[in-house]
């Protein structure tokens, strides 16, 4: 072994001891991070100018670093590595690295770093203080006054809307950046999905522990809010609506049962007469019966409701999702059912979207809709109702029990950065993004 390689090996041994010392200090102060710390490994990358992390091929996350960089940072201030370690762990448990391909990356970089540092500083760990924390605290407090609890998602939306100048954005980067994020977009899809699933489980466990043992600690609110964002279910609205489809016959070419050999043989033998004609019917899964309930209470804005209906209609009207003859009811309700519009075909849906005016705008009570639908089922209005979607702000009286008839219920909210109320355990909670 050459003198140079011996020196590198020695530097890495010391760097690993520093990482482990930082890990032990975190464990002493924050025991609920024990599973997160187990998901981290280390890999020396000599010559790297910044510390970064990436998914490990067999699961977990590996922190990549140049040992010389770690030694220099530790020599300047031992708190540097502890702070860096915490910063990276929070990126992992908040799932910051796994949303990179859906964002404007320079804005998401700043938002993720600010959210991580907001939580680090709120935890008040002894030995994690750094020069510049006073300025960071002042900036974060200004953002809290504007947004409330700081999450990467909230900060990112604000950055997108406000469109800061380049110098202001660079100032945020220089103040809150601790690690490099370029590796967030470099991993292969399979490795990324495995690692994301593992961190989501870890985040769920941490969230459960915090809720169980730290309910009265105000310092945990920022951590919990970020964990809620990291662990909330994300749905593709198109796929979500398809769960309410039923099987039926549709007039179309059945490619699965069409034999091209006989067909082309007939054409070659008789000129323009195929031996086998394509079948006219095919069993498909589409939406046939469905209820869309609209909360028309005073707190639900007309433009938002219209946008939701436009989105739902654009999905349902496609030939892949919609039978030619359907039985869809659009029910408007506040404290009572105000109007029920029955849709039997695409043209009627089109007319409703063009002409219908919302009615109601009183207090919210969800129970009348379910009573109304259950009565309609008993009268034979529905043959096989699969689902009811209730678009609402959520502030109203929920039914105590699941509807007696076997159909799924989803309460749909708009992601407006406000906490959503708890819904009954028998219903599905779906939060749609603003866009």
C-alpha angles and dihedrals in degrees: 000000000000123000090249094053091045089054091050092049091050091048091052093049090054092044091053090051089053091051091049092047089052090048091053092050090052091050092052091055102031111031092170089071093065095106091046092053090051089058092061126087131171136234126184112228106184113214097024109140095205139028116251139162133223138178114278114235093240096039136283127065130284123208110217119205146152107246091218090056091052093048092050093048091047092049091054093049127346088213090067095078095043089052092046091049092051092046092055094045091054091050087055100047092043090052093233095149095055098061096054098107092056098054145063092264101213089054094044090050091058094042094050093048092048092049092049093049092046090060095041091055094044091056090065097212114183110238097027097091118122139182108270095036092115091057091044090052092051093050093046092049090055089053092047090054088056103037108018115221108022120237127162089246094055094045092047093052090050092049090050093050098042097042099207119212119262093255092052092048092048089051090056090049093050092047100047107023114110103152138027119258103194091103090061090081098037104072122098116255097247095051090045093052093048093049093044091053091051094050091047090058091048090049091051091053093048091048091051092049093049092049092048101045107020106043095129099044112103090198089070096057094087091047092049094047091052091047090051089056092046095050104036116117117254119210134192100226092214091055091043093057091048091065087074094058125115133205119260145139120278129185106247142107109287101220091179092066099033114111110209094186094065092038095055092039090058091049092051092045101043103021102233103012117094118204093224127037118209116260115259098214133056132179109243138167113241139146111271106154123029143147124219110191117194121202103222096179119136094265094059110085120222095229092054092048090048091051091051092050091047091052093046092046094049089056098042097046094060114106090239093063108027131071115216090243115041141164107220122159121200106199122193114203142162113159089339138017106279102178140355116203115193117211119197102166144011095268092057091050089051091051092049092053091051102042114019119111122204118246132199123039096176130112121316125252118160097192100079092062093055092045089050094049093046090052090049091053091050090050091054097252090132127041100187111359109188103181154358124211116198114196108203149132086246099235104126145076114301124205112261094222137039114263110269094234120077105254130121121246126207126184108207122204134182116240098244098151093255121118112262120228120248114266128208113284092241093061133076120242114214123180115194122204118245092247 
